[in-house]
Amino acid sequence: MRAVCSSLCHIIDKIMISGWWLCVDRAVTIADLRFIRLPWTRVRSQLVPPPGLMHFFPPLTCLDLSLCEQLTSTGFSNLEPFLANLQELSLKGCRKLTDTCIMHVAPRLGFLMRVDFSDCIQLTDATMQYLACRCPLLTCITISNCKLMTDVSITCVAEYCPNVDYLDMASCEKMTDASISDLITNGVRFQHLNVTDCRRITSASIILVAHTCAQLRHLHISHCGKEELAGFDQTI
């Protein structure tokens, strides 16, 4: 690995590591690395780049730590110096992460466009409140199964992130029609909306979306609003 990276570091654009313990050789300098994907990796909880690499490690544009279940808030916070240019962030299934660590790195995320917090079960409205007002370029937000989040999160998105056209809040059981109303009122126009298992979302919201979002391509409404959505296709 050391030999490969040393000879190819000037052309590396992406690195994908699956099934490894995260282990970075401090003698390797990856001067042009912009993209890290570590899905399903058993990441060491501290996730601290070795001192020999810190100086050369550039700002990332994409960071995918999906299903790195051992990653802690402390470990993720250690990446904060490298996130100034980040455009895509996936923390799907990182169940140990808390609001505190997201709030710690949020000031660095001014260029963020896509974020996936799905199944981050400890995150609350505080995360989205803090993130939305610092990430006005967001277009794609996934918070499915973040059961502690409420309409407050979406109200902040509606106010500060008018360019959002992809929203997945499946199984966010506390979301209501107020969320959809706030988004539409603030000019958000969806291409993709997933409110599966949001049982407080009623037909009124679905009709509102259908009437206002001309670019809508995917609408997922399975198990919403109980009988109120009878007659609607589950996925449009």
Secondary structure, 3 states (H helix, E strand, C coil): CHHHHHHHCCCCCCEECCCCECCCCCCCCCCCCCEEECCCCECCCCCCCCHHHHCCCCCCCEEECCCCCCCCHHHHHCCHHHCCCCCEEECCCCCCCCHHHHHHHHHHCCCCCEEECCCCCCCCHHHHHHHHCCCCCCCEEECCCCCCCCHHHHHHHHHHCCCCCEEECCCCCCCEHHHHHHHHHCCCCCCEEECCCCCECCHHHHHHHHHHCCCCCEEECCCCCHHHHCCCCCEC
